[in-house]
Amino acid sequence: MVKAIWNGETIAESDDTVVVEGNHYFPLGSVRPGVLTPSSTTSVCPWKGTAEYYSVQAGGDENRDAAWYYAEPKPAAAEIAGRVAFWKGVKVA
């Protein structure tokens, strides 16, 4: 079971993650309800497409843009559709 932990709280856990470029992509349904808040931030990966971001809420604090996902990944990254990954201090193990 892979867990994502931030600010002392487990925010996601799944035994069905997809690892791409060293990042675990969790199914959106494995993220604890109320943890993700949509952000207006985006970035572009040449082979995955446009990433959109969420801020993470846990333990009474916010970690801005600490999660990302590809709403419409390019065909080469189709396996991460419907999944979210974490960074910015979120521990994934």
N, CA and C of each residue as an Amber inpcrd file, in Angstrom:
protein
   279
   0.8510000  -1.1780000   0.0000000   0.0000000   0.0000000   0.0000000
   0.8960000   1.2400000   0.0000000   0.6880000   2.1180000  -0.9650000
   1.4380000   3.3690000  -1.0610000   0.5970000   4.4660000  -0.4210000
   1.2370000   5.3030000   0.4050000   0.5430000   6.3930000   1.0870000
   1.1790000   7.7300000   0.7380000   0.3490000   8.7570000   0.6940000
   0.8050000  10.1410000   0.5780000   0.4700000  10.8190000   1.9010000
   1.4850000  11.3840000   2.5510000   1.3070000  11.9710000   3.8820000
   1.8370000  13.3980000   3.8640000   1.0280000  14.3010000   4.3980000
   1.4750000  15.6910000   4.5450000   0.9010000  16.2680000   5.8210000
   1.7260000  17.0140000   6.5170000   1.3270000  17.6980000   7.7520000
   0.7710000  16.7000000   8.7700000   1.3670000  15.5060000   8.7880000
   0.9890000  14.4930000   9.7660000  -0.2670000  13.7140000   9.4390000
  -0.8530000  13.9360000   8.2650000  -2.0850000  13.2460000   7.8950000
  -1.9090000  12.4500000   6.6090000  -2.4990000  11.2680000   6.5770000
  -2.5350000  10.4950000   5.3360000  -3.5980000  11.1250000   4.4490000
  -3.1740000  11.5910000   3.2670000  -4.1120000  12.2670000   2.3760000
  -4.5510000  11.3750000   1.2200000  -3.7810000  10.3120000   0.9590000
  -4.1510000   9.3470000  -0.0810000  -3.4570000   8.0310000   0.2190000
  -4.1130000   6.9240000  -0.1470000  -3.4570000   5.6180000  -0.0610000
  -4.1030000   4.6680000  -1.0560000  -3.2370000   3.8710000  -1.6980000
  -3.7200000   2.9600000  -2.7260000  -2.6790000   1.8820000  -2.9920000
  -3.1520000   0.7240000  -3.4190000  -2.2380000  -0.3100000  -3.8960000
  -2.2770000  -0.3590000  -5.4220000  -2.8240000   0.7090000  -6.0260000
  -2.9530000   0.7980000  -7.4790000  -2.4070000   2.1360000  -7.9860000
  -1.1310000   2.4190000  -7.6940000  -0.5210000   3.6310000  -8.2230000
   0.2210000   3.3070000  -9.5140000   0.3900000   4.3190000 -10.3380000
   1.1690000   4.1960000 -11.5700000   2.3910000   5.1050000 -11.3990000
   3.5940000   4.5630000 -11.5710000   4.8130000   5.3440000 -11.3960000
   5.3040000   5.8260000 -12.7560000   5.4230000   7.1480000 -12.8870000
   5.9340000   7.7800000 -14.0930000   6.9660000   8.8170000 -13.6570000
   8.1620000   8.7140000 -14.2040000   9.2650000   9.6210000 -13.8890000
   9.4810000   9.7290000 -12.3720000   9.3390000   8.6110000 -11.6740000
   9.5880000   8.5690000 -10.2340000   8.4480000   9.0550000  -9.3630000
   7.3330000   9.4640000  -9.9640000   6.1830000   9.9490000  -9.2020000
   5.0620000   8.9190000  -9.2110000   4.4870000   8.6900000  -8.0340000
   3.3370000   7.7990000  -7.9170000   2.0780000   8.5860000  -8.2400000
   1.3220000   8.1120000  -9.2160000   0.0300000   8.7110000  -9.5600000
  -1.0630000   7.8550000  -8.9260000  -1.7930000   8.4630000  -7.9920000
  -2.8540000   7.7900000  -7.2510000  -4.1880000   7.9480000  -7.9780000
  -5.0470000   6.9340000  -7.9320000  -6.4030000   7.1280000  -8.4550000
  -7.0760000   8.2670000  -7.6680000  -7.8090000   9.1400000  -8.3400000
  -8.4610000  10.2470000  -7.6400000  -9.3430000   9.7550000  -6.5000000
  -9.9720000   8.6100000  -6.6750000 -10.8410000   8.0610000  -5.6400000
 -10.1100000   7.6180000  -4.3780000  -8.7810000   7.5390000  -4.4270000
  -8.0150000   7.1170000  -3.2540000  -7.5830000   8.2940000  -2.3850000
  -7.8990000   9.5080000  -2.8310000  -7.5540000  10.7150000  -2.0700000
  -8.6800000  10.9950000  -1.0810000  -8.3010000  11.2990000   0.1530000
  -9.2880000  11.5750000   1.1930000 -10.1650000  12.7700000   0.7810000
 -11.4770000  12.6640000   0.9260000 -12.3710000  13.7750000   0.5640000
 -12.0130000  15.0580000   1.3220000 -12.1140000  16.1820000   0.6310000
 -11.8630000  17.4870000   1.2430000 -10.4150000  17.9180000   1.2690000
  -9.5050000  17.0690000   0.7800000  -8.0730000  17.3750000   0.8220000
  -7.6440000  18.2770000  -0.3350000  -8.2330000  18.0910000  -1.5100000
  -7.7980000  18.8010000  -2.7130000  -8.6810000  20.0060000  -3.0100000
  -8.0320000  21.1470000  -3.2620000  -8.7140000  22.3690000  -3.6600000
  -8.1720000  22.7760000  -5.0160000  -9.0300000  22.9780000  -6.0200000
  -8.5390000  23.3490000  -7.3560000  -7.7150000  24.6290000  -7.3430000
  -6.7150000  24.6720000  -8.2030000  -5.8300000  25.8220000  -8.3670000
  -5.9110000  26.2780000  -9.8250000  -5.5300000  27.4940000 -10.0820000
  -5.5060000  27.9960000 -11.4680000  -4.1540000  27.7460000 -12.1340000
  -3.2150000  27.1540000 -11.4200000  -1.8760000  26.8980000 -11.9420000
  -1.8980000  25.7690000 -12.9750000  -1.1380000  25.9400000 -14.0420000
  -0.9480000  24.8870000 -15.0420000   0.5170000  24.8630000 -15.4560000
   0.9310000  23.7590000 -16.0380000   2.2590000  23.6390000 -16.6380000
   2.1330000  22.6650000 -17.7990000   3.1420000  22.6520000 -18.6620000
   3.0730000  21.7970000 -19.8440000   4.2640000  20.8580000 -19.8890000
   3.9780000  19.5830000 -20.0970000   5.0030000  18.5640000 -20.3230000
   4.9060000  18.1750000 -21.7950000   6.0470000  18.1380000 -22.5150000
   5.9870000  17.8280000 -23.9420000   5.3520000  16.4840000 -24.2760000
   5.4900000  15.4830000 -23.4060000   4.9410000  14.1720000 -23.7640000
   3.7060000  13.7740000 -22.9690000   3.4430000  14.4430000 -21.8370000
   2.2530000  14.1130000 -21.0440000   1.0900000  15.0710000 -21.3130000
   1.3920000  16.3150000 -21.6380000   0.3380000  17.2940000 -21.9080000
   0.3220000  18.4000000 -20.8670000  -0.8470000  19.0060000 -20.6720000
  -1.0000000  20.1200000 -19.7330000  -1.4060000  19.6030000 -18.3610000
  -0.5950000  19.9360000 -17.3650000  -0.8870000  19.5580000 -15.9850000
  -1.6950000  20.6700000 -15.3270000  -2.6670000  20.2560000 -14.5410000
  -3.4280000  21.1820000 -13.7170000  -3.1290000  20.8260000 -12.2630000
  -3.2940000  21.7990000 -11.3700000  -2.8560000  21.6250000  -9.9930000
  -3.9880000  21.7500000  -8.9850000  -3.7370000  21.1290000  -7.8320000
  -4.5820000  21.2650000  -6.6560000  -3.6960000  21.7380000  -5.5110000
  -4.2870000  22.4720000  -4.5890000  -3.6340000  22.7240000  -3.3120000
  -4.1210000  21.6400000  -2.3560000  -3.2700000  21.2770000  -1.4050000
  -3.5760000  20.2120000  -0.4500000  -3.9120000  20.8390000   0.8970000
  -5.0250000  20.4120000   1.4800000  -5.4680000  20.8830000   2.7950000
  -5.3360000  19.7270000   3.7840000  -4.5690000  19.9260000   4.8350000
  -4.4330000  18.8840000   5.8600000  -3.9150000  19.5070000   7.1540000
  -4.3950000  19.0220000   8.2600000  -3.9220000  19.4900000   9.5570000
  -4.1080000  20.9760000   9.7690000  -5.1080000  21.5550000   9.1190000
  -5.3810000  22.9780000   9.2900000  -4.5130000  23.8910000   8.4420000
  -3.6810000  23.3250000   7.5790000  -2.7950000  24.1260000   6.7320000
  -3.0290000  23.8220000   5.2580000  -2.5250000  24.7280000   4.4140000
  -2.6230000  24.5530000   2.9700000  -1.2230000  24.4530000   2.3630000
  -1.0450000  23.5160000   1.4510000   0.1950000  23.3540000   0.6890000
  -0.1790000  23.6620000  -0.7640000   0.0980000  24.8930000  -1.1720000
  -0.3690000  25.3930000  -2.4750000   0.2740000  24.6280000  -3.6280000
  -0.5600000  24.1920000  -4.5700000  -0.1120000  23.5170000  -5.7930000
   0.7390000  22.2780000  -5.5170000   0.4210000  21.5550000  -4.4520000
   1.2100000  20.3900000  -4.0590000   0.7720000  19.0930000  -4.7330000
  -0.2580000  19.1730000  -5.5740000  -0.7280000  17.9930000  -6.3080000
  -1.0000000  18.4040000  -7.7480000  -0.7860000  17.4660000  -8.6650000
  -1.0710000  17.7620000 -10.0650000  -1.6730000  16.5600000 -10.7640000
  -2.3460000  16.8590000 -11.8670000  -2.9780000  15.8050000 -12.6580000
  -3.0700000  16.2690000 -14.1050000  -3.3140000  15.3300000 -14.9840000
  -3.4890000  15.6070000 -16.4090000  -4.9250000  15.2380000 -16.7760000
  -5.7660000  16.2500000 -16.9620000  -7.1730000  16.0010000 -17.2820000
  -7.3080000  15.2940000 -18.6220000  -6.4570000  15.6620000 -19.5680000
  -6.4710000  15.0530000 -20.8930000  -5.0320000  14.7480000 -21.3140000
  -4.4490000  13.6990000 -20.7240000  -3.0560000  13.3920000 -21.0660000
  -2.9190000  12.9930000 -22.5330000  -1.7300000  13.2420000 -23.0680000
  -1.4360000  12.8080000 -24.4340000  -1.4300000  11.2780000 -24.4640000
  -1.5810000  10.6800000 -25.6500000  -1.6520000   9.2090000 -25.7490000
  -0.4930000   8.4770000 -25.0570000   0.7050000   9.0290000 -25.0960000
   1.8560000   8.3650000 -24.4690000   1.7150000   8.2720000 -22.9500000
   0.8550000   9.1090000 -22.3700000   0.6710000   9.1300000 -20.9150000
  -0.7430000   8.7270000 -20.5160000  -1.4280000   8.0190000 -21.3750000
  -2.8290000   7.6530000 -21.1250000  -3.0270000   6.9290000 -19.7910000
  -2.0100000   6.2140000 -19.3220000  -2.1420000   5.4410000 -18.0830000
  -2.3290000   6.3070000 -16.8370000  -2.0600000   7.6180000 -16.9280000
  -2.2250000   8.4710000 -15.7450000  -3.5240000   9.2780000 -15.7750000
  -4.3730000   9.0320000 -16.7390000  -5.6820000   9.6980000 -16.7660000
  -6.4590000   9.3290000 -15.5040000  -7.0920000  10.3160000 -14.8830000
  -7.8770000  10.0610000 -13.6800000  -7.0450000   9.8490000 -12.4340000
  -5.7800000  10.2700000 -12.4890000  -4.8630000  10.0670000 -11.3630000
  -4.2030000  11.3820000 -10.9600000  -3.7090000  11.4280000  -9.7380000
  -3.0800000  12.6230000  -9.2000000  -1.7600000  12.2420000  -8.5360000
  -0.7650000  13.1420000  -8.6500000   0.5440000  12.9380000  -8.0240000
   0.8260000  14.1050000  -7.0760000   1.7880000  13.9140000  -6.1900000
   2.0850000  14.9000000  -5.1570000   3.5640000  15.2750000  -5.1310000
   3.8420000  16.4670000  -4.6140000   5.2070000  16.9370000  -4.3880000
   5.1570000  18.0110000  -3.2990000   6.1680000  18.8910000  -3.2300000
   6.2190000  20.0130000  -2.2920000   6.0810000  19.5510000  -0.8350000
   6.8610000  18.5590000  -0.4610000   6.8800000  18.1050000   0.9240000
   5.9120000  16.9960000   1.2550000   5.0680000  16.6070000   0.3180000
   4.1820000  15.4680000   0.5540000   5.0350000  14.2020000   0.4500000
   5.0630000  13.4140000   1.5150000   5.8730000  12.1880000   1.5320000
   5.0610000  11.0430000   0.9390000   5.6440000  10.3950000  -0.0580000
   4.9820000   9.2540000  -0.7060000   5.8600000   8.0240000  -0.5220000
   5.2960000   7.0130000   0.1260000   6.0590000   5.7820000   0.3610000
   5.1080000   4.6120000   0.5490000
